[in-house]
Amino acid sequence: MATNIGMMDSAYFVGRTEILAWVNSTLQLNLSKVEEAASGAIQCQLMDAVHPGIVPMHKVNFDAKTEYEMIQNYKVLQDVFNKLKITKHIEVNKLVKGRPLDNLEFMQWMKRYCDSVNGGQMHCYNPLERREACKGGKEASKKTVTTQASSRSSATTTTTTTTRSHSSNTSRKNDSTSGNPPNPPAKSSKPAVNGGPAYDEQITQLKLYVDSLEKERDFYFAKLRDVEILCQSPELEGLSVIAAIQRILYVTDDSPAVLAEAKAMITQQAKQEGHLSPISEIVEDKPNVETQKRKNIHTLEVDVAATSTLSPRQRLSDISDVHHNGSPLTTC
């Protein structure tokens, strides 16, 4: 039984149209968008269809409109998963937002799971009757019946129009044969709408691309938000680095001078605290240091030269003076 399905599984390559057709035929609904399943009620009834009696349908709300009401449906679904020991993680926070990609992926998993139970066979299951126990279930069934009746009426109208058009074409053909001038066909005021599988696939790809961009945007926004929260910490308040980061975060234009201003703020603070010396000061101090080194070397050379010119008697006299002046080397 498929409970954990990898992202490269064939289940995730099932198209939106096939998913909608499967849900509508199984539960006798009339969904036109995958995100209409965002409330979680449809998933609960699909589990009821493959595992009769395990879902408390009286707790399922088909009329859920707010996120809170939808979350209650997903709690029911999670309880069912726990009873069946299904380890599939339900990303409730994403599903209740009604995003097409998230709901499509979850419905693809649902189809794969339902197909793995008894080969997808749902014998003697009456979705309309089971839905009557749910809150808003009767209204959902009535809406489906009304939509189906409207579709049949539209189909009948289309058939009648086609028949009339065929009769009109036959009449024009007869007029042409008899020598009578044919009546010009009426021009349609509605432009032709391009559709078909290729059109639907292109729309799906664009939706997936937009969703990917939104995820990337949310990722980087979360990072910036973490940085902002860190900068607002009381223990970091007053640091020049924090002020510079906030300057960059809260700027409202794309001026390249902002980064330079931020660097200047850090440099100024470092100068005041004595952690950083300007390059000009370093350049000016360098000759003084070299001069002092040369003076010290010259003094040492003079002392050595003077010592070397002393006579042996003078050297012994200096050593004697050291002993009498209390040198640490003196022994008792």
C-alpha positions as CSV (number, residue, x, y, z in Angstrom):
1,M,0.0,0.0,0.0
2,A,1.5,3.4,-1.0
3,T,1.8,5.6,2.0
4,N,5.2,7.1,1.3
5,I,5.6,8.1,-2.3
6,G,8.8,9.8,-3.6
7,M,8.6,13.0,-5.6
8,M,9.9,11.3,-8.7
9,D,7.1,8.7,-8.5
10,S,4.7,8.5,-11.5
11,A,1.9,9.6,-9.2
12,Y,3.2,13.2,-9.4
13,F,3.0,13.3,-13.2
14,V,-0.7,12.9,-13.3
15,G,-2.3,16.0,-14.8
16,R,-4.8,18.3,-13.3
17,T,-7.5,17.3,-15.7
18,E,-7.2,13.6,-14.8
19,I,-7.3,14.4,-11.1
20,L,-10.4,16.5,-11.5
21,A,-12.1,13.8,-13.6
22,W,-11.3,11.2,-11.0
23,V,-12.6,13.2,-8.1
24,N,-15.8,14.2,-9.9
25,S,-16.6,10.7,-11.0
26,T,-15.8,9.1,-7.6
27,L,-17.7,11.6,-5.4
28,Q,-20.2,12.8,-8.0
29,L,-19.0,16.4,-7.7
30,N,-18.3,19.0,-10.3
31,L,-15.0,20.6,-9.4
32,S,-13.3,22.8,-12.0
33,K,-10.1,23.6,-10.1
34,V,-7.9,21.5,-8.0
35,E,-7.6,24.2,-5.3
36,E,-11.4,23.7,-4.7
37,A,-10.2,20.8,-2.6
38,A,-8.3,23.1,-0.2
39,S,-10.9,22.7,2.6
40,G,-9.9,19.1,3.2
41,A,-13.5,17.8,3.0
42,I,-13.0,16.1,-0.3
43,Q,-9.9,14.2,1.0
44,C,-11.9,13.0,4.0
45,Q,-14.7,11.6,1.7
46,L,-12.1,10.0,-0.5
47,M,-10.8,8.1,2.5
48,D,-14.3,7.2,3.5
49,A,-14.8,5.8,0.0
50,V,-11.8,3.4,0.2
51,H,-12.2,2.7,4.0
52,P,-16.0,2.7,4.6
53,G,-17.0,3.6,8.1
54,I,-13.6,4.8,9.3
55,V,-14.2,8.5,8.7
56,P,-16.6,10.3,11.1
57,M,-18.5,12.1,8.3
58,H,-20.6,14.1,10.7
59,K,-17.4,16.0,11.7
60,V,-16.6,16.9,8.1
61,N,-17.6,20.4,6.9
62,F,-18.2,20.8,3.2
63,D,-19.1,24.4,3.8
64,A,-15.7,25.3,5.3
65,K,-14.7,28.8,4.1
66,T,-12.3,30.1,6.8
67,E,-8.9,28.6,7.5
68,Y,-10.0,27.6,11.0
69,E,-12.9,25.6,9.6
70,M,-10.6,24.0,7.0
71,I,-8.1,23.1,9.7
72,Q,-10.8,21.2,11.6
73,N,-11.4,19.0,8.5
74,Y,-7.6,18.3,8.3
75,K,-7.7,17.3,11.9
76,V,-10.3,14.7,11.0
77,L,-8.2,13.5,8.1
78,Q,-5.1,13.3,10.3
79,D,-7.0,11.2,12.9
80,V,-7.9,8.8,10.0
81,F,-4.3,8.6,8.9
82,N,-3.2,7.8,12.5
83,K,-5.8,5.0,12.7
84,L,-4.6,3.5,9.4
85,K,-0.9,4.1,10.4
86,I,-0.3,6.3,7.4
87,T,2.8,8.3,7.8
88,K,2.1,10.9,5.1
89,H,2.7,14.4,6.4
90,I,-0.1,16.8,5.7
91,E,1.1,20.4,5.1
92,V,-2.1,22.0,6.4
93,N,-0.7,25.6,6.5
94,K,0.1,25.4,2.7
95,L,-3.1,23.5,1.7
96,V,-5.5,25.9,3.3
97,K,-4.0,28.8,1.3
98,G,-5.5,27.3,-1.8
99,R,-2.4,27.3,-3.9
100,P,-2.8,25.2,-7.0
101,L,0.6,23.4,-6.8
102,D,0.4,22.3,-3.2
103,N,-3.2,21.1,-3.6
104,L,-2.3,19.3,-6.9
105,E,0.5,17.4,-5.2
106,F,-1.6,16.3,-2.3
107,M,-4.5,15.2,-4.6
108,Q,-1.9,13.3,-6.7
109,W,-0.9,11.5,-3.6
110,M,-4.5,10.8,-2.7
111,K,-5.2,9.3,-6.1
112,R,-2.2,7.0,-5.8
113,Y,-3.2,5.9,-2.4
114,C,-6.8,5.3,-3.3
115,D,-5.7,3.3,-6.4
116,S,-3.5,1.1,-4.2
117,V,-6.4,0.1,-1.9
118,N,-8.4,-2.8,-3.5
119,G,-7.1,-1.8,-6.9
120,G,-9.1,1.5,-6.7
121,Q,-12.4,-0.3,-6.7
122,M,-15.1,1.3,-4.6
123,H,-18.1,-1.0,-4.7
124,C,-21.5,0.0,-3.4
125,Y,-20.4,3.5,-2.3
126,N,-23.0,6.2,-2.5
127,P,-21.2,9.5,-2.2
128,L,-24.4,11.6,-2.2
129,E,-25.9,9.6,0.7
130,R,-22.6,9.7,2.7
131,R,-22.2,13.4,2.1
132,E,-25.6,14.2,3.7
133,A,-24.2,13.5,7.1
134,C,-21.7,16.3,6.7
135,K,-22.2,20.0,7.4
136,G,-22.9,21.6,4.0
137,G,-23.0,18.2,2.3
138,K,-26.5,18.5,1.0
139,E,-25.8,21.9,-0.4
140,A,-22.7,20.6,-2.2
141,S,-24.7,17.7,-3.7
142,K,-27.5,20.1,-4.8
143,K,-25.0,22.3,-6.4
144,T,-23.6,19.4,-8.3
145,V,-27.0,18.2,-9.4
146,T,-27.9,21.8,-10.5
147,T,-24.6,22.1,-12.4
148,Q,-25.1,18.8,-14.1
149,A,-28.6,19.7,-15.1
150,S,-27.3,23.0,-16.5
151,S,-24.7,21.1,-18.4
152,R,-27.3,18.7,-19.9
153,S,-29.4,21.7,-20.8
154,S,-26.5,23.4,-22.5
155,A,-25.7,20.2,-24.3
156,T,-29.3,20.0,-25.5
157,T,-29.2,23.6,-26.7
158,T,-26.0,22.9,-28.5
159,T,-27.5,19.9,-30.2
160,T,-30.6,21.9,-31.2
161,T,-28.4,24.7,-32.6
162,T,-26.4,22.2,-34.5
163,T,-29.5,20.6,-36.0
164,R,-30.8,24.0,-37.0
165,S,-27.5,24.9,-38.5
166,H,-27.5,21.7,-40.5
167,S,-31.0,22.4,-41.7
168,S,-30.0,25.9,-42.7
169,N,-27.0,24.6,-44.6
170,T,-29.2,22.1,-46.4
171,S,-31.7,24.8,-47.3
172,R,-28.9,27.0,-48.7
173,K,-27.6,24.1,-50.6
174,N,-31.0,23.5,-52.1
175,D,-31.4,27.2,-52.9
176,S,-28.0,27.2,-54.7
177,T,-29.1,24.2,-56.7
178,S,-32.4,25.8,-57.7
179,G,-30.7,29.0,-58.7
180,N,-31.8,31.1,-55.7
181,P,-29.1,33.3,-54.1
182,P,-28.0,31.8,-50.8
183,N,-28.5,33.8,-47.6
184,P,-25.2,35.0,-46.1
185,P,-24.3,33.3,-42.9
186,A,-24.6,35.3,-39.7
187,K,-21.3,36.5,-38.3
188,S,-20.6,35.5,-34.7
189,S,-19.8,38.4,-32.4
190,K,-17.7,36.2,-30.0
191,P,-14.1,35.6,-30.8
192,A,-12.9,32.1,-31.0
193,V,-11.2,30.9,-27.8
194,N,-8.0,28.9,-28.1
195,G,-8.1,25.8,-25.8
196,G,-7.2,22.2,-25.6
197,P,-4.6,20.2,-23.7
198,A,-1.6,22.3,-24.9
199,Y,-3.3,25.4,-23.6
200,D,-4.1,23.9,-20.2
201,E,-0.5,22.6,-19.9
202,Q,0.9,26.0,-20.6
203,I,-1.2,27.6,-17.9
204,T,-0.2,24.9,-15.4
205,Q,3.5,25.5,-16.2
206,L,3.1,29.2,-15.7
207,K,1.3,28.6,-12.4
208,L,4.1,26.3,-11.3
209,Y,6.7,28.9,-12.2
210,V,4.9,31.6,-10.3
211,D,4.6,29.3,-7.3
212,S,8.3,28.6,-7.4
213,L,9.0,32.3,-7.5
214,E,6.7,32.9,-4.5
215,K,8.5,30.2,-2.5
216,E,11.9,31.7,-3.3
217,R,10.6,35.2,-2.3
218,D,9.2,33.8,1.0
219,F,12.6,32.1,1.7
220,Y,14.6,35.3,1.4
221,F,12.0,37.3,3.1
222,A,12.2,35.0,6.1
223,K,16.0,35.4,6.2
224,L,15.7,39.2,6.2
225,R,13.1,39.0,8.9
226,D,15.5,36.9,11.1
227,V,18.2,39.5,10.5
228,E,15.8,42.3,11.5
229,I,14.8,40.5,14.7
230,L,18.4,40.0,15.6
231,C,19.2,43.7,15.1
232,Q,16.3,44.6,17.4
233,S,17.9,42.7,20.3
234,P,18.5,45.0,23.3
235,E,22.0,43.7,23.9
236,L,23.0,44.7,20.4
237,E,21.4,48.2,20.5
238,G,23.8,51.0,19.9
239,L,26.4,49.0,17.9
240,S,27.5,50.8,14.7
241,V,27.4,47.5,12.8
242,I,23.7,47.0,13.7
243,A,22.9,50.6,12.7
244,A,24.7,50.0,9.3
245,I,22.7,46.8,8.7
246,Q,19.4,48.6,9.5
247,R,20.4,51.4,7.2
248,I,20.6,48.9,4.3
249,L,17.5,47.0,5.4
250,Y,15.2,50.0,5.5
251,V,16.4,51.9,2.5
252,T,13.6,52.6,0.0
253,D,15.6,53.2,-3.2
254,D,18.4,51.5,-5.1
255,S,21.1,54.1,-4.5
256,P,24.6,52.7,-4.5
257,A,25.6,55.3,-1.9
258,V,23.8,53.4,0.8
259,L,26.5,50.7,1.1
260,A,29.2,53.4,1.3
261,E,27.2,55.2,4.0
262,A,26.9,51.9,6.0
263,K,30.7,51.3,5.7
264,A,31.3,54.9,6.8
265,M,29.2,54.4,9.9
266,I,31.2,51.4,11.0
267,T,34.6,53.1,10.2
268,Q,33.6,56.2,12.3
269,Q,32.6,54.1,15.3
270,A,35.8,52.1,15.1
271,K,37.9,55.4,15.0
272,Q,36.1,56.7,18.1
273,E,36.8,53.5,20.0
274,G,40.4,53.4,18.9
275,H,40.2,50.1,17.1
276,L,41.1,51.4,13.7
277,S,43.7,54.0,12.7
278,P,43.4,56.0,9.5
279,I,45.9,55.0,6.8
280,S,47.3,58.5,6.8
281,E,48.3,58.3,10.5
282,I,50.0,54.9,9.9
283,V,52.0,56.4,7.0
284,E,53.0,59.5,9.1
285,D,54.0,57.4,12.1
286,K,56.2,55.0,10.1
287,P,59.2,57.4,9.6
288,N,59.2,58.3,13.3
289,V,59.5,54.7,14.2
290,E,62.3,54.1,11.7
291,T,64.2,57.2,13.0
292,Q,64.0,56.0,16.6
293,K,65.3,52.6,15.5
294,R,68.3,54.2,13.8
295,K,69.0,56.4,16.9
296,N,69.0,53.3,19.2
297,I,71.4,51.5,16.9
298,H,73.7,54.5,16.7
299,T,73.8,54.8,20.5
300,L,74.6,51.1,20.9
301,E,77.4,51.5,18.4
302,V,78.8,54.5,20.3
303,D,78.7,52.6,23.6
304,V,80.5,49.6,22.1
305,A,83.2,51.8,20.5
306,A,83.7,53.6,23.8
307,T,84.1,50.4,25.7
308,S,86.5,49.0,23.3
309,T,88.9,52.1,23.8
310,L,89.1,51.7,27.6
311,S,92.2,50.3,29.1
312,P,92.1,47.1,31.2
313,R,92.6,49.1,34.4
314,Q,89.5,51.3,33.6
315,R,87.4,48.3,32.8
316,L,88.2,46.7,36.2
317,S,87.4,50.0,37.8
318,D,83.9,50.1,36.2
319,I,83.3,46.5,37.3
320,S,84.3,47.4,40.9
321,D,81.9,50.4,40.8
322,V,79.0,48.0,39.9
323,H,79.8,45.7,42.8
324,H,79.8,48.6,45.3
325,N,76.6,50.1,43.9
326,G,74.5,47.0,44.8
327,S,74.2,45.0,41.6
328,P,72.0,42.0,41.7
329,L,75.0,39.9,40.6
330,T,76.9,40.7,43.9
331,T,77.5,37.7,46.1
332,C,78.1,37.9,49.9
